[in-house]
Amino acid sequence: MRAWLARILGLGHRTAVVADLVALAAFVTVGLLNHHGGLSVGGYARDLLPIAGCWLLAAGAFDLYKRPRLAALLGTWAAGVTAGIAVRQLVVWELHGDDAVFLAVALCFTLLFVLAVRTVAGVVRT
């Protein structure tokens, strides 16, 4: 477990940023294909930009890329994805009773995607 954690946290600065953004883009791609039936520039702008932007702001606040630690990764994930989903909902101007379910699903799957892509990046790097 420790070696795996070191691998996902020990990525270089650029590699970690790219891996996280690729993971978030993959999450959005799956969502667009499953819920909207196709990919579009507008779909990525609506869904990826708020999530990725808030992720990067949270990463700066938690110092994720300068001092990578599990707490910084988890803080970035929780704050960044939650804020990104909130901004996305404001952009599309939709608030529904099941938004909490959407947020929970987004949190689970973004963490899964980030850990998976960072793991692959760590294996490829070595």
Stockholm file with secondary structure:
# STOCKHOLM 1.0

chainA/1-126         MRAWLARILGLGHRTAVVADLVALAAFVTVGLLNHHGGLSVGGYARDLLPIAGCWLLAAGAFDLYKRPRLAALLGTWAAGVTAGIAVRQLVVWELHGDDAVFLAVALCFTLLFVLAVRTVAGVVRT
#=GR chainA/1-126 SS CHHHHHHHHSSCHHHHHHHHHHHHHHHHHHHIIIIISSCCHHHHHHHHHHHHHHHHHHHHHHTTTTSCCHHHHHHHHHHHHHHHHHHHHHHHTCCCTTHHHHHHHHHHHHHHHHHHHHHHHHHHHC
#=GC SS_cons         CHHHHHHHHSSCHHHHHHHHHHHHHHHHHHHIIIIISSCCHHHHHHHHHHHHHHHHHHHHHHTTTTSCCHHHHHHHHHHHHHHHHHHHHHHHTCCCTTHHHHHHHHHHHHHHHHHHHHHHHHHHHC
//
